[in-house]
């Protein structure tokens, strides 16, 4: 059995038209674990912040967003090394100082994956 830890940190600057320009920090961390019965578990967490440069035309304030993401997947090879099945769940939350941009999202999936 083996495992891996991964992560990253970055800064993003987007230059766009009018009130769509922003700068923000991004962080990502996760772990991949091989479990008994040839199962592979991957857990990931992400954080993104965006501070917009200009006042929003519609709302009259500078927009500030923070996005949180958590994901978990469990997979297993079902035929040799090229066919596997994967179940996953992802949760995303976007906080904003403008209520119209706030949301929560849950995504659940079951996939059959062929890799050559």
C-alpha positions in Angstrom: 0.0 0.0 0.0 1.2 3.5 -0.8 0.1 7.0 -0.3 0.8 10.5 -1.6 0.3 14.0 -0.2 0.0 16.9 -2.6 -0.6 20.6 -2.4 -0.1 24.0 -4.0 -0.3 27.7 -3.5 -0.7 30.4 -6.1 -1.8 33.9 -7.0 -4.0 34.7 -9.9 -4.4 38.0 -11.7 -7.2 38.4 -14.2 -7.3 41.5 -16.4 -10.7 41.8 -18.0 -13.3 44.3 -19.1 -14.8 46.8 -16.6 -15.8 45.1 -13.3 -14.5 41.6 -14.1 -10.8 42.2 -13.2 -9.6 40.6 -10.0 -6.7 39.2 -8.1 -6.8 36.3 -5.7 -5.0 33.5 -3.9 -5.5 29.8 -4.6 -4.6 26.9 -2.3 -5.0 23.2 -2.8 -4.2 20.2 -0.6 -5.0 16.5 -0.7 -4.0 13.0 -0.1 -4.2 9.8 -2.1 -4.3 6.5 -0.3 -4.2 2.9 -1.5 -6.6 0.8 0.7 -7.2 -2.9 1.1 -9.2 -4.7 -1.6 -7.3 -2.6 -4.3 -9.3 0.5 -3.4 -7.9 4.0 -4.0 -9.1 6.9 -1.9 -8.4 10.5 -2.9 -9.4 13.5 -0.7 -9.0 17.1 -1.9 -9.5 20.5 -0.4 -9.3 23.8 -2.3 -9.6 27.5 -1.3 -9.9 30.4 -3.7 -10.2 34.1 -2.9 -11.0 36.8 -5.4 -11.0 40.6 -4.8 -12.3 42.5 -7.7 -10.4 45.6 -8.8 -13.3 47.9 -9.7 -16.8 48.7 -8.4 -19.5 46.3 -9.7 -21.6 48.3 -12.2 -24.9 46.8 -11.1 -24.4 46.7 -7.3 -22.1 49.8 -6.7 -19.6 48.0 -4.5 -16.4 46.0 -5.1 -17.1 42.3 -5.2 -15.2 39.9 -2.9 -15.6 36.2 -3.3 -14.3 33.2 -1.3 -14.8 29.7 -2.7 -14.3 26.5 -0.6 -14.2 23.0 -2.2 -14.0 19.5 -0.7 -13.9 16.3 -2.7 -13.6 12.6 -2.0 -13.4 9.8 -4.5 -13.1 6.0 -4.1 -12.1 3.9 -7.1 -11.2 0.3 -7.8 -9.8 -1.5 -10.9 -12.3 -4.0 -12.2 -10.6 -5.4 -15.2 -6.8 -5.5 -15.5 -5.1 -2.1 -15.3 -7.3 -0.2 -17.8 -10.9 -0.4 -16.5 -12.0 1.0 -13.2 -15.1 2.1 -11.4 -15.2 5.3 -9.3 -17.6 6.9 -6.9 -17.2 10.6 -5.9 -18.7 13.4 -4.0 -17.8 17.1 -4.3 -19.0 20.0 -2.2 -18.5 23.6 -3.3 -19.4 26.8 -1.3 -19.0 30.3 -2.7 -19.3 33.2 -0.2 -19.6 36.7 -1.6 -20.3 40.1 -0.3 -23.0 40.2 -3.0 -25.8 37.7 -2.2 -26.5 36.9 -5.9 -23.1 35.3 -6.2 -23.4 33.0 -3.1 -24.2 29.3 -3.6 -23.7 25.8 -2.3 -23.3 22.9 -4.7 -23.2 19.1 -4.1 -22.2 16.8 -6.9 -22.3 13.0 -6.7 -21.0 10.7 -9.4 -20.5 7.1 -10.3 -18.2 6.5 -13.3 -16.8 3.6 -15.4 -13.4 4.7 -16.6 -11.3 3.1 -19.4 -7.7 4.2 -19.6 -5.3 3.1 -22.3 
